[in-house]
């Protein structure tokens, strides 16, 4: 698996590891399409993951509310923020 930050595969695997660490879960249970609510990942845990993502990827989460329902939603948001940051 690629280890280079900024690739879609690495973004997803990083997000999965962060959620697993924060929620005390196994990464293999965090399939991209799984609903966070279904996994028992509440909004406070998502917020903690978002703070860690900001540090790791060097991005800032948008101030407006962005719908986040799945693990993949978080990875997609990070990819968009990284792309926006690198285009500046």
PDB file with SEQRES, HELIX, SHEET and CRYST1 records, atoms N, CA, C and O in Angstrom:
SEQRES   1 A   88  UNK UNK UNK UNK UNK UNK UNK UNK UNK UNK UNK UNK UNK          
SEQRES   2 A   88  UNK UNK UNK UNK UNK UNK UNK UNK UNK UNK UNK UNK UNK          
SEQRES   3 A   88  UNK UNK UNK UNK UNK UNK UNK UNK UNK UNK UNK UNK UNK          
SEQRES   4 A   88  UNK UNK UNK UNK UNK UNK UNK UNK UNK UNK UNK UNK UNK          
SEQRES   5 A   88  UNK UNK UNK UNK UNK UNK UNK UNK UNK UNK UNK UNK UNK          
SEQRES   6 A   88  UNK UNK UNK UNK UNK UNK UNK UNK UNK UNK UNK UNK UNK          
SEQRES   7 A   88  UNK UNK UNK UNK UNK UNK UNK UNK UNK UNK                      
HELIX    1 AA1 UNK A    8  UNK A   23  1                                  16    
HELIX    2 AA2 UNK A   27  UNK A   29  5                                   3    
HELIX    3 AA3 UNK A   43  UNK A   57  1                                  15    
HELIX    4 AA4 UNK A   71  UNK A   86  1                                  16    
CRYST1    1.000    1.000    1.000  90.00  90.00  90.00 P 1           1          
ATOM      1  N   UNK A   1       0.841  -1.180   0.000  1.00  0.00           N  
ATOM      2  CA  UNK A   1       0.000   0.000   0.000  1.00  0.00           C  
ATOM      3  C   UNK A   1       0.885   1.243   0.000  1.00  0.00           C  
ATOM      4  O   UNK A   1       1.877   1.282   0.728  1.00  0.00           O  
ATOM      5  N   UNK A   2       0.561   2.241  -0.782  1.00  0.00           N  
ATOM      6  CA  UNK A   2       1.383   3.444  -0.838  1.00  0.00           C  
ATOM      7  C   UNK A   2       1.446   4.136   0.520  1.00  0.00           C  
ATOM      8  O   UNK A   2       0.463   4.142   1.262  1.00  0.00           O  
ATOM      9  N   UNK A   3       2.571   4.706   0.839  1.00  0.00           N  
ATOM     10  CA  UNK A   3       2.752   5.391   2.104  1.00  0.00           C  
ATOM     11  C   UNK A   3       2.804   6.904   1.919  1.00  0.00           C  
ATOM     12  O   UNK A   3       2.886   7.646   2.898  1.00  0.00           O  
ATOM     13  N   UNK A   4       2.758   7.360   0.686  1.00  0.00           N  
ATOM     14  CA  UNK A   4       2.896   8.777   0.398  1.00  0.00           C  
ATOM     15  C   UNK A   4       1.629   9.532   0.810  1.00  0.00           C  
ATOM     16  O   UNK A   4       0.533   9.199   0.358  1.00  0.00           O  
ATOM     17  N   UNK A   5       1.777  10.542   1.662  1.00  0.00           N  
ATOM     18  CA  UNK A   5       0.620  11.338   2.036  1.00  0.00           C  
ATOM     19  C   UNK A   5       0.077  12.078   0.835  1.00  0.00           C  
ATOM     20  O   UNK A   5       0.827  12.519  -0.037  1.00  0.00           O  
ATOM     21  N   UNK A   6      -1.229  12.208   0.801  1.00  0.00           N  
ATOM     22  CA  UNK A   6      -1.847  12.941  -0.285  1.00  0.00           C  
ATOM     23  C   UNK A   6      -2.413  12.031  -1.364  1.00  0.00           C  
ATOM     24  O   UNK A   6      -3.083  12.510  -2.279  1.00  0.00           O  
ATOM     25  N   UNK A   7      -2.159  10.734  -1.278  1.00  0.00           N  
ATOM     26  CA  UNK A   7      -2.780   9.822  -2.229  1.00  0.00           C  
ATOM     27  C   UNK A   7      -4.096   9.356  -1.638  1.00  0.00           C  
ATOM     28  O   UNK A   7      -4.241   9.274  -0.419  1.00  0.00           O  
ATOM     29  N   UNK A   8      -5.056   9.051  -2.501  1.00  0.00           N  
ATOM     30  CA  UNK A   8      -6.367   8.645  -2.019  1.00  0.00           C  
ATOM     31  C   UNK A   8      -6.300   7.411  -1.130  1.00  0.00           C  
ATOM     32  O   UNK A   8      -6.976   7.350  -0.103  1.00  0.00           O  
ATOM     33  N   UNK A   9      -5.484   6.419  -1.520  1.00  0.00           N  
ATOM     34  CA  UNK A   9      -5.376   5.197  -0.730  1.00  0.00           C  
ATOM     35  C   UNK A   9      -4.817   5.529   0.647  1.00  0.00           C  
ATOM     36  O   UNK A   9      -5.325   5.042   1.657  1.00  0.00           O  
ATOM     37  N   UNK A  10      -3.778   6.351   0.694  1.00  0.00           N  
ATOM     38  CA  UNK A  10      -3.174   6.675   1.976  1.00  0.00           C  
ATOM     39  C   UNK A  10      -4.098   7.531   2.826  1.00  0.00           C  
ATOM     40  O   UNK A  10      -4.129   7.381   4.047  1.00  0.00           O  
ATOM     41  N   UNK A  11      -4.838   8.411   2.209  1.00  0.00           N  
ATOM     42  CA  UNK A  11      -5.785   9.227   2.962  1.00  0.00           C  
ATOM     43  C   UNK A  11      -6.788   8.331   3.659  1.00  0.00           C  
ATOM     44  O   UNK A  11      -7.027   8.476   4.857  1.00  0.00           O  
ATOM     45  N   UNK A  12      -7.373   7.410   2.921  1.00  0.00           N  
ATOM     46  CA  UNK A  12      -8.358   6.502   3.500  1.00  0.00           C  
ATOM     47  C   UNK A  12      -7.737   5.673   4.614  1.00  0.00           C  
ATOM     48  O   UNK A  12      -8.330   5.554   5.686  1.00  0.00           O  
ATOM     49  N   UNK A  13      -6.561   5.097   4.390  1.00  0.00           N  
ATOM     50  CA  UNK A  13      -5.955   4.254   5.426  1.00  0.00           C  
ATOM     51  C   UNK A  13      -5.575   5.078   6.650  1.00  0.00           C  
ATOM     52  O   UNK A  13      -5.673   4.590   7.776  1.00  0.00           O  
ATOM     53  N   UNK A  14      -5.146   6.313   6.448  1.00  0.00           N  
ATOM     54  CA  UNK A  14      -4.824   7.182   7.584  1.00  0.00           C  
ATOM     55  C   UNK A  14      -6.081   7.495   8.381  1.00  0.00           C  
ATOM     56  O   UNK A  14      -6.071   7.433   9.611  1.00  0.00           O  
ATOM     57  N   UNK A  15      -7.161   7.830   7.689  1.00  0.00           N  
ATOM     58  CA  UNK A  15      -8.433   8.116   8.354  1.00  0.00           C  
ATOM     59  C   UNK A  15      -8.910   6.882   9.121  1.00  0.00           C  
ATOM     60  O   UNK A  15      -9.365   6.988  10.260  1.00  0.00           O  
ATOM     61  N   UNK A  16      -8.804   5.731   8.498  1.00  0.00           N  
ATOM     62  CA  UNK A  16      -9.217   4.492   9.173  1.00  0.00           C  
ATOM     63  C   UNK A  16      -8.402   4.267  10.450  1.00  0.00           C  
ATOM     64  O   UNK A  16      -8.962   3.915  11.488  1.00  0.00           O  
ATOM     65  N   UNK A  17      -7.090   4.467  10.376  1.00  0.00           N  
ATOM     66  CA  UNK A  17      -6.239   4.276  11.563  1.00  0.00           C  
ATOM     67  C   UNK A  17      -6.595   5.280  12.657  1.00  0.00           C  
ATOM     68  O   UNK A  17      -6.652   4.925  13.834  1.00  0.00           O  
ATOM     69  N   UNK A  18      -6.835   6.532  12.269  1.00  0.00           N  
ATOM     70  CA  UNK A  18      -7.189   7.553  13.258  1.00  0.00           C  
ATOM     71  C   UNK A  18      -8.505   7.227  13.959  1.00  0.00           C  
ATOM     72  O   UNK A  18      -8.609   7.348  15.179  1.00  0.00           O  
ATOM     73  N   UNK A  19      -9.508   6.813  13.188  1.00  0.00           N  
ATOM     74  CA  UNK A  19     -10.796   6.453  13.780  1.00  0.00           C  
ATOM     75  C   UNK A  19     -10.626   5.228  14.675  1.00  0.00           C  
ATOM     76  O   UNK A  19     -11.166   5.185  15.781  1.00  0.00           O  
ATOM     77  N   UNK A  20      -9.887   4.250  14.206  1.00  0.00           N  
ATOM     78  CA  UNK A  20      -9.662   3.037  15.005  1.00  0.00           C  
ATOM     79  C   UNK A  20      -8.992   3.382  16.326  1.00  0.00           C  
ATOM     80  O   UNK A  20      -9.391   2.878  17.376  1.00  0.00           O  
ATOM     81  N   UNK A  21      -7.981   4.234  16.281  1.00  0.00           N  
ATOM     82  CA  UNK A  21      -7.287   4.648  17.501  1.00  0.00           C  
ATOM     83  C   UNK A  21      -8.232   5.395  18.444  1.00  0.00           C  
ATOM     84  O   UNK A  21      -8.262   5.126  19.645  1.00  0.00           O  
ATOM     85  N   UNK A  22      -8.988   6.313  17.901  1.00  0.00           N  
ATOM     86  CA  UNK A  22      -9.874   7.154  18.710  1.00  0.00           C  
ATOM     87  C   UNK A  22     -11.020   6.347  19.307  1.00  0.00           C  
ATOM     88  O   UNK A  22     -11.412   6.579  20.450  1.00  0.00           O  
ATOM     89  N   UNK A  23     -11.559   5.401  18.543  1.00  0.00           N  
ATOM     90  CA  UNK A  23     -12.740   4.648  18.979  1.00  0.00           C  
ATOM     91  C   UNK A  23     -12.396   3.297  19.598  1.00  0.00           C  
ATOM     92  O   UNK A  23     -13.286   2.577  20.052  1.00  0.00           O  
ATOM     93  N   UNK A  24     -11.110   2.949  19.620  1.00  0.00           N  
ATOM     94  CA  UNK A  24     -10.721   1.659  20.172  1.00  0.00           C  
ATOM     95  C   UNK A  24     -11.249   0.497  19.358  1.00  0.00           C  
ATOM     96  O   UNK A  24     -11.719  -0.501  19.904  1.00  0.00           O  
ATOM     97  N   UNK A  25     -11.165   0.638  18.040  1.00  0.00           N  
ATOM     98  CA  UNK A  25     -11.687  -0.378  17.127  1.00  0.00           C  
ATOM     99  C   UNK A  25     -10.558  -0.974  16.305  1.00  0.00           C  
ATOM    100  O   UNK A  25      -9.427  -0.488  16.330  1.00  0.00           O  
ATOM    101  N   UNK A  26     -10.881  -2.026  15.581  1.00  0.00           N  
ATOM    102  CA  UNK A  26      -9.947  -2.643  14.655  1.00  0.00           C  
ATOM    103  C   UNK A  26     -10.133  -1.993  13.287  1.00  0.00           C  
ATOM    104  O   UNK A  26     -11.262  -1.808  12.834  1.00  0.00           O  
ATOM    105  N   UNK A  27      -9.032  -1.648  12.634  1.00  0.00           N  
ATOM    106  CA  UNK A  27      -9.089  -0.996  11.322  1.00  0.00           C  
ATOM    107  C   UNK A  27      -9.899  -1.825  10.329  1.00  0.00           C  
ATOM    108  O   UNK A  27     -10.609  -1.260   9.497  1.00  0.00           O  
ATOM    109  N   UNK A  28      -9.809  -3.137  10.399  1.00  0.00           N  
ATOM    110  CA  UNK A  28     -10.512  -3.987   9.425  1.00  0.00           C  
ATOM    111  C   UNK A  28     -12.028  -3.852   9.512  1.00  0.00           C  
ATOM    112  O   UNK A  28     -12.737  -4.230   8.580  1.00  0.00           O  
ATOM    113  N   UNK A  29     -12.535  -3.311  10.631  1.00  0.00           N  
ATOM    114  CA  UNK A  29     -13.975  -3.102  10.776  1.00  0.00           C  
ATOM    115  C   UNK A  29     -14.439  -1.783  10.163  1.00  0.00           C  
ATOM    116  O   UNK A  29     -15.638  -1.505  10.122  1.00  0.00           O  
ATOM    117  N   UNK A  30     -13.495  -0.973   9.689  1.00  0.00           N  
ATOM    118  CA  UNK A  30     -13.810   0.365   9.193  1.00  0.00           C  
ATOM    119  C   UNK A  30     -13.821   0.412   7.664  1.00  0.00           C  
ATOM    120  O   UNK A  30     -13.029   1.126   7.049  1.00  0.00           O  
ATOM    121  N   UNK A  31     -14.716  -0.346   7.068  1.00  0.00           N  
ATOM    122  CA  UNK A  31     -14.871  -0.325   5.612  1.00  0.00           C  
ATOM    123  C   UNK A  31     -15.284   1.085   5.185  1.00  0.00           C  
ATOM    124  O   UNK A  31     -16.029   1.756   5.899  1.00  0.00           O  
ATOM    125  N   UNK A  32     -14.805   1.532   4.029  1.00  0.00           N  
ATOM    126  CA  UNK A  32     -15.057   2.912   3.592  1.00  0.00           C  
ATOM    127  C   UNK A  32     -16.523   3.335   3.600  1.00  0.00           C  
ATOM    128  O   UNK A  32     -16.826   4.476   3.946  1.00  0.00           O  
ATOM    129  N   UNK A  33     -17.418   2.462   3.234  1.00  0.00           N  
ATOM    130  CA  UNK A  33     -18.826   2.818   3.132  1.00  0.00           C  
ATOM    131  C   UNK A  33     -19.626   2.653   4.412  1.00  0.00           C  
ATOM    132  O   UNK A  33     -20.818   2.962   4.440  1.00  0.00           O  
ATOM    133  N   UNK A  34     -18.991   2.171   5.470  1.00  0.00           N  
ATOM    134  CA  UNK A  34     -19.712   1.960   6.741  1.00  0.00           C  
ATOM    135  C   UNK A  34     -20.142   3.283   7.347  1.00  0.00           C  
ATOM    136  O   UNK A  34     -19.371   4.242   7.388  1.00  0.00           O  
ATOM    137  N   UNK A  35     -21.355   3.325   7.807  1.00  0.00           N  
ATOM    138  CA  UNK A  35     -21.885   4.507   8.478  1.00  0.00           C  
ATOM    139  C   UNK A  35     -21.200   4.663   9.837  1.00  0.00           C  
ATOM    140  O   UNK A  35     -21.098   3.701  10.598  1.00  0.00           O  
ATOM    141  N   UNK A  36     -20.739   5.858  10.132  1.00  0.00           N  
ATOM    142  CA  UNK A  36     -20.066   6.111  11.406  1.00  0.00           C  
ATOM    143  C   UNK A  36     -20.993   5.805  12.577  1.00  0.00           C  
ATOM    144  O   UNK A  36     -20.565   5.234  13.580  1.00  0.00           O  
ATOM    145  N   UNK A  37     -22.241   6.178  12.452  1.00  0.00           N  
ATOM    146  CA  UNK A  37     -23.221   5.924  13.503  1.00  0.00           C  
ATOM    147  C   UNK A  37     -23.364   4.420  13.749  1.00  0.00           C  
ATOM    148  O   UNK A  37     -23.434   3.971  14.893  1.00  0.00           O  
ATOM    149  N   UNK A  38     -23.404   3.657  12.666  1.00  0.00           N  
ATOM    150  CA  UNK A  38     -23.509   2.199  12.753  1.00  0.00           C  
ATOM    151  C   UNK A  38     -22.295   1.596  13.472  1.00  0.00           C  
ATOM    152  O   UNK A  38     -22.400   0.565  14.136  1.00  0.00           O  
ATOM    153  N   UNK A  39     -21.156   2.253  13.328  1.00  0.00           N  
ATOM    154  CA  UNK A  39     -19.925   1.790  13.964  1.00  0.00           C  
ATOM    155  C   UNK A  39     -19.826   2.241  15.426  1.00  0.00           C  
ATOM    156  O   UNK A  39     -18.917   1.827  16.146  1.00  0.00           O  
ATOM    157  N   UNK A  40     -20.759   3.087  15.857  1.00  0.00           N  
ATOM    158  CA  UNK A  40     -20.723   3.602  17.215  1.00  0.00           C  
ATOM    159  C   UNK A  40     -19.764   4.772  17.378  1.00  0.00           C  
ATOM    160  O   UNK A  40     -19.359   5.099  18.493  1.00  0.00           O  
ATOM    161  N   UNK A  41     -19.400   5.407  16.256  1.00  0.00           N  
ATOM    162  CA  UNK A  41     -18.495   6.557  16.292  1.00  0.00           C  
ATOM    163  C   UNK A  41     -19.359   7.816  16.369  1.00  0.00           C  
ATOM    164  O   UNK A  41     -20.002   8.203  15.393  1.00  0.00           O  
ATOM    165  N   UNK A  42     -19.363   8.445  17.539  1.00  0.00           N  
ATOM    166  CA  UNK A  42     -20.213   9.617  17.734  1.00  0.00           C  
ATOM    167  C   UNK A  42     -19.537  10.895  17.240  1.00  0.00           C  
ATOM    168  O   UNK A  42     -18.373  10.885  16.840  1.00  0.00           O  
ATOM    169  N   UNK A  43     -20.284  11.983  17.275  1.00  0.00           N  
ATOM    170  CA  UNK A  43     -19.798  13.252  16.727  1.00  0.00           C  
ATOM    171  C   UNK A  43     -18.569  13.773  17.479  1.00  0.00           C  
ATOM    172  O   UNK A  43     -17.708  14.413  16.874  1.00  0.00           O  
ATOM    173  N   UNK A  44     -18.474  13.512  18.769  1.00  0.00           N  
ATOM    174  CA  UNK A  44     -17.307  13.951  19.532  1.00  0.00           C  
ATOM    175  C   UNK A  44     -16.045  13.236  19.051  1.00  0.00           C  
ATOM    176  O   UNK A  44     -14.987  13.852  18.922  1.00  0.00           O  
ATOM    177  N   UNK A  45     -16.161  11.952  18.792  1.00  0.00           N  
ATOM    178  CA  UNK A  45     -15.009  11.205  18.263  1.00  0.00           C  
ATOM    179  C   UNK A  45     -14.634  11.681  16.873  1.00  0.00           C  
ATOM    180  O   UNK A  45     -13.450  11.785  16.552  1.00  0.00           O  
ATOM    181  N   UNK A  46     -15.624  11.971  16.048  1.00  0.00           N  
ATOM    182  CA  UNK A  46     -15.348  12.495  14.710  1.00  0.00           C  
ATOM    183  C   UNK A  46     -14.600  13.824  14.832  1.00  0.00           C  
ATOM    184  O   UNK A  46     -13.646  14.072  14.095  1.00  0.00           O  
ATOM    185  N   UNK A  47     -15.030  14.663  15.749  1.00  0.00           N  
ATOM    186  CA  UNK A  47     -14.371  15.950  15.965  1.00  0.00           C  
ATOM    187  C   UNK A  47     -12.906  15.755  16.384  1.00  0.00           C  
ATOM    188  O   UNK A  47     -12.024  16.454  15.885  1.00  0.00           O  
ATOM    189  N   UNK A  48     -12.649  14.828  17.276  1.00  0.00           N  
ATOM    190  CA  UNK A  48     -11.275  14.533  17.700  1.00  0.00           C  
ATOM    191  C   UNK A  48     -10.434  14.054  16.514  1.00  0.00           C  
ATOM    192  O   UNK A  48      -9.279  14.453  16.364  1.00  0.00           O  
ATOM    193  N   UNK A  49     -11.014  13.207  15.683  1.00  0.00           N  
ATOM    194  CA  UNK A  49     -10.317  12.722  14.482  1.00  0.00           C  
ATOM    195  C   UNK A  49     -10.021  13.889  13.550  1.00  0.00           C  
ATOM    196  O   UNK A  49      -8.935  13.963  12.975  1.00  0.00           O  
ATOM    197  N   UNK A  50     -10.974  14.798  13.397  1.00  0.00           N  
ATOM    198  CA  UNK A  50     -10.784  15.953  12.515  1.00  0.00           C  
ATOM    199  C   UNK A  50      -9.622  16.827  12.986  1.00  0.00           C  
ATOM    200  O   UNK A  50      -8.841  17.315  12.169  1.00  0.00           O  
ATOM    201  N   UNK A  51      -9.506  17.026  14.295  1.00  0.00           N  
ATOM    202  CA  UNK A  51      -8.378  17.806  14.823  1.00  0.00           C  
ATOM    203  C   UNK A  51      -7.051  17.125  14.495  1.00  0.00           C  
ATOM    204  O   UNK A  51      -6.082  17.790  14.126  1.00  0.00           O  
ATOM    205  N   UNK A  52      -7.010  15.815  14.628  1.00  0.00           N  
ATOM    206  CA  UNK A  52      -5.780  15.085  14.306  1.00  0.00           C  
ATOM    207  C   UNK A  52      -5.483  15.147  12.813  1.00  0.00           C  
ATOM    208  O   UNK A  52      -4.323  15.241  12.412  1.00  0.00           O  
ATOM    209  N   UNK A  53      -6.526  15.096  11.992  1.00  0.00           N  
ATOM    210  CA  UNK A  53      -6.358  15.193  10.539  1.00  0.00           C  
ATOM    211  C   UNK A  53      -5.753  16.547  10.171  1.00  0.00           C  
ATOM    212  O   UNK A  53      -4.859  16.623   9.328  1.00  0.00           O  
ATOM    213  N   UNK A  54      -6.241  17.612  10.804  1.00  0.00           N  
ATOM    214  CA  UNK A  54      -5.687  18.942  10.529  1.00  0.00           C  
ATOM    215  C   UNK A  54      -4.185  18.962  10.778  1.00  0.00           C  
ATOM    216  O   UNK A  54      -3.429  19.518   9.981  1.00  0.00           O  
ATOM    217  N   UNK A  55      -3.755  18.365  11.869  1.00  0.00           N  
ATOM    218  CA  UNK A  55      -2.325  18.325  12.197  1.00  0.00           C  
ATOM    219  C   UNK A  55      -1.533  17.464  11.214  1.00  0.00           C  
ATOM    220  O   UNK A  55      -0.473  17.873  10.739  1.00  0.00           O  
ATOM    221  N   UNK A  56      -2.036  16.299  10.916  1.00  0.00           N  
ATOM    222  CA  UNK A  56      -1.305  15.353  10.065  1.00  0.00           C  
ATOM    223  C   UNK A  56      -1.199  15.842   8.623  1.00  0.00           C  
ATOM    224  O   UNK A  56      -0.129  15.770   8.019  1.00  0.00           O  
ATOM    225  N   UNK A  57      -2.310  16.340   8.071  1.00  0.00           N  
ATOM    226  CA  UNK A  57      -2.340  16.733   6.667  1.00  0.00           C  
ATOM    227  C   UNK A  57      -2.061  18.220   6.449  1.00  0.00           C  
ATOM    228  O   UNK A  57      -1.912  18.665   5.311  1.00  0.00           O  
ATOM    229  N   UNK A  58      -1.992  18.983   7.532  1.00  0.00           N  
ATOM    230  CA  UNK A  58      -1.718  20.414   7.397  1.00  0.00           C  
ATOM    231  C   UNK A  58      -2.839  21.174   6.714  1.00  0.00           C  
ATOM    232  O   UNK A  58      -2.595  22.109   5.951  1.00  0.00           O  
ATOM    233  N   UNK A  59      -4.076  20.763   6.995  1.00  0.00           N  
ATOM    234  CA  UNK A  59      -5.244  21.423   6.404  1.00  0.00           C  
ATOM    235  C   UNK A  59      -6.106  21.987   7.528  1.00  0.00           C  
ATOM    236  O   UNK A  59      -5.913  21.669   8.702  1.00  0.00           O  
ATOM    237  N   UNK A  60      -7.059  22.832   7.143  1.00  0.00           N  
ATOM    238  CA  UNK A  60      -8.009  23.368   8.111  1.00  0.00           C  
ATOM    239  C   UNK A  60      -9.405  22.954   7.673  1.00  0.00           C  
ATOM    240  O   UNK A  60      -9.796  23.158   6.523  1.00  0.00           O  
ATOM    241  N   UNK A  61     -10.140  22.377   8.594  1.00  0.00           N  
ATOM    242  CA  UNK A  61     -11.500  21.956   8.298  1.00  0.00           C  
ATOM    243  C   UNK A  61     -12.352  23.185   8.012  1.00  0.00           C  
ATOM    244  O   UNK A  61     -12.153  24.237   8.621  1.00  0.00           O  
ATOM    245  N   UNK A  62     -13.297  23.056   7.092  1.00  0.00           N  
ATOM    246  CA  UNK A  62     -14.151  24.204   6.768  1.00  0.00           C  
ATOM    247  C   UNK A  62     -15.005  24.595   7.971  1.00  0.00           C  
ATOM    248  O   UNK A  62     -15.380  23.752   8.787  1.00  0.00           O  
ATOM    249  N   UNK A  63     -15.303  25.888   8.063  1.00  0.00           N  
ATOM    250  CA  UNK A  63     -16.138  26.371   9.165  1.00  0.00           C  
ATOM    251  C   UNK A  63     -17.595  25.978   8.972  1.00  0.00           C  
ATOM    252  O   UNK A  63     -18.321  25.759   9.942  1.00  0.00           O  
ATOM    253  N   UNK A  64     -18.022  25.888   7.705  1.00  0.00           N  
ATOM    254  CA  UNK A  64     -19.405  25.482   7.454  1.00  0.00           C  
ATOM    255  C   UNK A  64     -19.537  23.981   7.703  1.00  0.00           C  
ATOM    256  O   UNK A  64     -18.582  23.220   7.545  1.00  0.00           O  
ATOM    257  N   UNK A  65     -20.712  23.587   8.086  1.00  0.00           N  
ATOM    258  CA  UNK A  65     -20.967  22.177   8.376  1.00  0.00           C  
ATOM    259  C   UNK A  65     -20.934  21.356   7.092  1.00  0.00           C  
ATOM    260  O   UNK A  65     -21.586  21.692   6.103  1.00  0.00           O  
ATOM    261  N   UNK A  66     -20.173  20.288   7.128  1.00  0.00           N  
ATOM    262  CA  UNK A  66     -20.055  19.382   5.988  1.00  0.00           C  
ATOM    263  C   UNK A  66     -20.645  18.040   6.410  1.00  0.00           C  
ATOM    264  O   UNK A  66     -20.262  17.499   7.447  1.00  0.00           O  
ATOM    265  N   UNK A  67     -21.577  17.492   5.615  1.00  0.00           N  
ATOM    266  CA  UNK A  67     -22.177  16.217   6.018  1.00  0.00           C  
ATOM    267  C   UNK A  67     -21.134  15.084   5.991  1.00  0.00           C  
ATOM    268  O   UNK A  67     -20.519  14.810   4.960  1.00  0.00           O  
ATOM    269  N   UNK A  68     -20.959  14.452   7.125  1.00  0.00           N  
ATOM    270  CA  UNK A  68     -20.035  13.333   7.261  1.00  0.00           C  
ATOM    271  C   UNK A  68     -20.845  12.161   7.818  1.00  0.00           C  
ATOM    272  O   UNK A  68     -21.339  12.208   8.945  1.00  0.00           O  
ATOM    273  N   UNK A  69     -20.970  11.108   7.001  1.00  0.00           N  
ATOM    274  CA  UNK A  69     -21.750   9.952   7.435  1.00  0.00           C  
ATOM    275  C   UNK A  69     -20.925   8.671   7.440  1.00  0.00           C  
ATOM    276  O   UNK A  69     -21.212   7.742   8.194  1.00  0.00           O  
ATOM    277  N   UNK A  70     -19.891   8.627   6.587  1.00  0.00           N  
ATOM    278  CA  UNK A  70     -19.112   7.395   6.454  1.00  0.00           C  
ATOM    279  C   UNK A  70     -17.618   7.681   6.595  1.00  0.00           C  
ATOM    280  O   UNK A  70     -17.180   8.832   6.583  1.00  0.00           O  
ATOM    281  N   UNK A  71     -16.863   6.613   6.728  1.00  0.00           N  
ATOM    282  CA  UNK A  71     -15.398   6.713   6.762  1.00  0.00           C  
ATOM    283  C   UNK A  71     -14.911   7.360   5.462  1.00  0.00           C  
ATOM    284  O   UNK A  71     -14.019   8.209   5.482  1.00  0.00           O  
ATOM    285  N   UNK A  72     -15.496   6.957   4.341  1.00  0.00           N  
ATOM    286  CA  UNK A  72     -15.101   7.504   3.042  1.00  0.00           C  
ATOM    287  C   UNK A  72     -15.415   8.988   2.939  1.00  0.00           C  
ATOM    288  O   UNK A  72     -14.666   9.727   2.300  1.00  0.00           O  
ATOM    289  N   UNK A  73     -16.507   9.444   3.553  1.00  0.00           N  
ATOM    290  CA  UNK A  73     -16.829  10.872   3.541  1.00  0.00           C  
ATOM    291  C   UNK A  73     -15.685  11.687   4.138  1.00  0.00           C  
ATOM    292  O   UNK A  73     -15.332  12.745   3.619  1.00  0.00           O  
ATOM    293  N   UNK A  74     -15.108  11.190   5.229  1.00  0.00           N  
ATOM    294  CA  UNK A  74     -13.993  11.903   5.857  1.00  0.00           C  
ATOM    295  C   UNK A  74     -12.789  11.905   4.934  1.00  0.00           C  
ATOM    296  O   UNK A  74     -12.156  12.944   4.750  1.00  0.00           O  
ATOM    297  N   UNK A  75     -12.460  10.752   4.348  1.00  0.00           N  
ATOM    298  CA  UNK A  75     -11.309  10.659   3.434  1.00  0.00           C  
ATOM    299  C   UNK A  75     -11.501  11.571   2.229  1.00  0.00           C  
ATOM    300  O   UNK A  75     -10.555  12.232   1.800  1.00  0.00           O  
ATOM    301  N   UNK A  76     -12.713  11.615   1.677  1.00  0.00           N  
ATOM    302  CA  UNK A  76     -12.983  12.477   0.517  1.00  0.00           C  
ATOM    303  C   UNK A  76     -12.825  13.952   0.878  1.00  0.00           C  
ATOM    304  O   UNK A  76     -12.271  14.728   0.099  1.00  0.00           O  
ATOM    305  N   UNK A  77     -13.311  14.338   2.057  1.00  0.00           N  
ATOM    306  CA  UNK A  77     -13.170  15.718   2.513  1.00  0.00           C  
ATOM    307  C   UNK A  77     -11.690  16.080   2.638  1.00  0.00           C  
ATOM    308  O   UNK A  77     -11.273  17.151   2.196  1.00  0.00           O  
ATOM    309  N   UNK A  78     -10.901  15.198   3.233  1.00  0.00           N  
ATOM    310  CA  UNK A  78      -9.466  15.451   3.386  1.00  0.00           C  
ATOM    311  C   UNK A  78      -8.813  15.598   2.021  1.00  0.00           C  
ATOM    312  O   UNK A  78      -8.007  16.507   1.822  1.00  0.00           O  
ATOM    313  N   UNK A  79      -9.144  14.722   1.076  1.00  0.00           N  
ATOM    314  CA  UNK A  79      -8.567  14.821  -0.272  1.00  0.00           C  
ATOM    315  C   UNK A  79      -8.902  16.162  -0.915  1.00  0.00           C  
ATOM    316  O   UNK A  79      -8.045  16.766  -1.560  1.00  0.00           O  
ATOM    317  N   UNK A  80     -10.147  16.639  -0.747  1.00  0.00           N  
ATOM    318  CA  UNK A  80     -10.532  17.934  -1.308  1.00  0.00           C  
ATOM    319  C   UNK A  80      -9.754  19.072  -0.653  1.00  0.00           C  
ATOM    320  O   UNK A  80      -9.303  19.993  -1.333  1.00  0.00           O  
ATOM    321  N   UNK A  81      -9.599  19.006   0.662  1.00  0.00           N  
ATOM    322  CA  UNK A  81      -8.870  20.058   1.381  1.00  0.00           C  
ATOM    323  C   UNK A  81      -7.396  20.075   0.999  1.00  0.00           C  
ATOM    324  O   UNK A  81      -6.806  21.145   0.847  1.00  0.00           O  
ATOM    325  N   UNK A  82      -6.799  18.904   0.843  1.00  0.00           N  
ATOM    326  CA  UNK A  82      -5.387  18.821   0.441  1.00  0.00           C  
ATOM    327  C   UNK A  82      -5.225  19.362  -0.976  1.00  0.00           C  
ATOM    328  O   UNK A  82      -4.280  20.097  -1.260  1.00  0.00           O  
ATOM    329  N   UNK A  83      -6.157  18.993  -1.871  1.00  0.00           N  
ATOM    330  CA  UNK A  83      -6.074  19.489  -3.258  1.00  0.00           C  
ATOM    331  C   UNK A  83      -6.232  21.005  -3.302  1.00  0.00           C  
ATOM    332  O   UNK A  83      -5.521  21.686  -4.041  1.00  0.00           O  
ATOM    333  N   UNK A  84      -7.152  21.524  -2.521  1.00  0.00           N  
ATOM    334  CA  UNK A  84      -7.366  22.979  -2.468  1.00  0.00           C  
ATOM    335  C   UNK A  84      -6.131  23.671  -1.929  1.00  0.00           C  
ATOM    336  O   UNK A  84      -5.728  24.713  -2.446  1.00  0.00           O  
ATOM    337  N   UNK A  85      -5.528  23.108  -0.900  1.00  0.00           N  
ATOM    338  CA  UNK A  85      -4.326  23.698  -0.302  1.00  0.00           C  
ATOM    339  C   UNK A  85      -3.165  23.701  -1.292  1.00  0.00           C  
ATOM    340  O   UNK A  85      -2.426  24.682  -1.380  1.00  0.00           O  
ATOM    341  N   UNK A  86      -3.002  22.614  -2.034  1.00  0.00           N  
ATOM    342  CA  UNK A  86      -1.867  22.535  -2.958  1.00  0.00           C  
ATOM    343  C   UNK A  86      -2.087  23.361  -4.219  1.00  0.00           C  
ATOM    344  O   UNK A  86      -1.131  23.629  -4.946  1.00  0.00           O  
ATOM    345  N   UNK A  87      -3.327  23.772  -4.497  1.00  0.00           N  
ATOM    346  CA  UNK A  87      -3.585  24.588  -5.681  1.00  0.00           C  
ATOM    347  C   UNK A  87      -3.372  26.082  -5.392  1.00  0.00           C  
ATOM    348  O   UNK A  87      -3.405  26.906  -6.306  1.00  0.00           O  
ATOM    349  N   UNK A  88      -3.157  26.415  -4.139  1.00  0.00           N  
ATOM    350  CA  UNK A  88      -2.948  27.834  -3.769  1.00  0.00           C  
ATOM    351  C   UNK A  88      -1.512  28.227  -3.914  1.00  0.00           C  
ATOM    352  O   UNK A  88      -1.157  29.375  -3.649  1.00  0.00           O  
TER     353      UNK A  88                                                      
END                                                                             
